[in-house]
Amino acid sequence: MTFRPLNVPPPDHQGEHRYVHVIGASVFVDDRPAHDDWDTHFVGVVDDLAWWAVDVPPDADDPSYGAALDLRAFFGRAPEHHWLAAGRGVQLVEWARTHRFCGRCAAPTVPSAEERSMRCAVCGLVAFPRLAPAMITLVTRGEPGPDQEVLLARGVQWSIPMYSCLAGFVEPGESLEGAVVREVEEEVGIVVTRPQYFGSQPWPFPNSLMIGFTAAYESGEIVCDPTEIADAGWYRRDDLPMIPPGISIARRLIDAWVDQVK
């Protein structure tokens, strides 16, 4: 089971096609496009099938007849590599929707033939798909072992009492490691050290790349930024609160830490 993100179909591709219809931000996969005149964007090759994203106009009849799913629901009903392909499709469609005009001179843009970009027909400005890098960090306190603790927090926007790793967007001119240190201190007042790369995850909500780190507690007491964090605390492996589901890299960070003492 494979997914190869590509900008154009392979010249030797002889397989079938699939079409991810993007209805708002929800998706519906079918063997044929619902309408030949709707804009399409090549997504890549999934299990030897060429996948395309179809931009369903907002005033069109629902081609899924109510069967379309948002990406979070789609994750639980499709293989993970299908979810990645669908997420790429949503991001490509949304990028094309929001870059129909030049950001410098406001003239209409046209798709570039040689690369994945939108080019201004007047001034030549090129706009590539947007990607927002964001760090996500699991902070540990204490020596490795059953008594070690991790710092988990609940965002103010969450309607359920779920706790997760701290996360935030990388600022211009900032390294990933610098973002880890800054965001943790800004959100909960804790100073951390030794940020270490863990892994990454495309996160199409709407266009982020989550870059996972671990870091070690150095100093400070928890003081939550009330605009972002409703609550935060230190937790042992045997006393974890509600944590994120398997869709997120946050859960992978937490599970990897729990498994260290098994």
Secondary structure, DSSP 8 states (H G I E B T S, - for coil): --EEE-SS--TT--S-EEEEEEETTEEEEESS-S-TTS-EEEEEEETTEEEEEEE--TTS--TTTT--EEHHHHHTTS-HHHHHHHHHHHHHHHHHHH-SB-TTT--BEEE-SSSS-EEETTT--EE----EEEEEEEEEESSSSTT-EEEEEEETT-SS-B-B-EEEE--TT--HHHHHHHHHHHHH--EEEEEEEEEEEEETTTTEEEEEEEEEEEE------TTTEEEEEEE-GGG--B---TTSHHHHHHHHHHHTT-
